[in-house]
């Protein structure tokens, strides 16, 4: 029963990670691009800060739950795939944060060529995070099926 509950919890948390990332890429970003530049820049700061904290907490939860499942089952693929999800962290710091910081910079020229480039590329740069989360979710679903947990 404990193992089944942990697997369901892990799938739920991972689905939330993927769903939130997918929503940012497929809904929030297009909406941001459909409004005025000033509105998009104003929206980005609270959007980023709320997203960053949520995604970090969920990501840590996935690792902890996956570790517990791996210990209980001896299938370390749960933990390995949860660690693959963590690739999003360094990717975000190296690739996305410079763009995020320029968009959120106090006094940034919202009409500059750089702002046009940053706003235009954000969705494309965020997409790999969404793909990683989606891939890990699919693998977790497969692991859940093949772990053979009975009710």
N, C-alpha and C positions, 0 to 999 in steps of 0.2 A: 504493500500500500504506500509506504514512504517513497519507494522508487517511482512508482506510477505518478505520485503527486509531484515529485521533483521534475519528472520529464514533462508533465503538463505545464507546470510553472515555467520551466525553461523555454518551452515552445511559445508560451504566452508572452514572456518577456522578449524573446527574440522576434516574434511577430510584431511586437510594439516597436522595437528598434527598426525593423525593416519598414513597417508601415509609416513611421514618422519620417524616415529618410525618403521614402517614396513620395510622401505627401509634400515634403520640402521641394523635391525635384520636379514633381509633376503638377503641383497645385500652387504652392506658395511662390515659387520662382516665376512661373508664368503670370501669376496675378501681380507680382511686383513689377514685372516688365510691362504690364498693361496700364499702369498708372503714371502720373507725372514723375519725373526724376526726383523732385524734392520729396514726394510721398514715399517713393521706393527707398530712398536713403534714410528717411525718418523711420520707416517700418523696420529696416534691416537691423538696427542696433538691438531693440528688445527681442526681436525674432532670434537673432544669433545667441544672445545671452541665455534666454530660456531654453533654446534648443541644446546648447552646449552642456548645460548642467543636467538636463534630462538624459541626453544621450550618454554622457559619462557615467551617470549612476546606473542606467540600464545595462551598459556595457560591462561594468564591474559586476553587477548582479549575474549576468550570463556566465562570466568566468567562475564565480563562486558556486553557482548551481551546477555548472558543468563539471567542476572539480568533484563535487559531492557525488554526482551521477557516476563519474569515472571511478571513484573509489568504491562505490557500491557494486558496480558491474564489472570492473576490470577492463572496460572498454575506454581506453584513453583517447580515442578519437573525439569524444565529447569535449574533453579539455583542449585537445589540439585545435579543433575547429573554433572553439571559443577564443583561443589565442590568435587565430587567423583573423577573426573579427577585429582584434586590437590593431591591425595594420591601419585601420582608419585613423587612429590617433596620430602616429607620425606623419601620415599623408596629410591630415588636416593641418598639423603644425607647419610642415614644410611647404605645402602647395596652397592650401586654402587660407591660412591665417594672414599671409601678407595681403591678399586680396581683401579679406574681411576687415583687417586693420585699416586699409586705405579707405574702404567704404565708410567705416565708422569713425574715421579721424575727425576730431574737433576742427571745425573751420575748413574742411575739405571743399574744394571747388567742385560742386556737383555738375558743373557744365564743362569740366575739363575732358580732354581726350582720354586721360587715364581713367576717369570715373566711367566714361562710356565703355571703355574696354573692360573694366572690372565688373560692372553690372552685367555687361553682355556675356562675360565668360563664367560667371559664378555658377550657373546651372550646369554647364558642361563640366566644370571642375568638381561639382558636388556629385555628379552622376556615378563615378567609381565607388564612392562610399555606399550608395544605394545598391549597386551591383554586389559589392562584398556582403552587405547585410542580407540581401536576397539569397545569395548563394549559400551563406551559412544557415539561413532559415531552412532552405530546401534540404541541405545535408542533415540538419537536426531532425527534420520530419522523417527522412529516410532512416536515421539512426533510431528514432522512436519506434518505427515500424519493425525494424530488424532486431531491436534489443529483446523483443519477445516478452514484454512485461504482460502478465495476465492480471485481470481485475480481481 
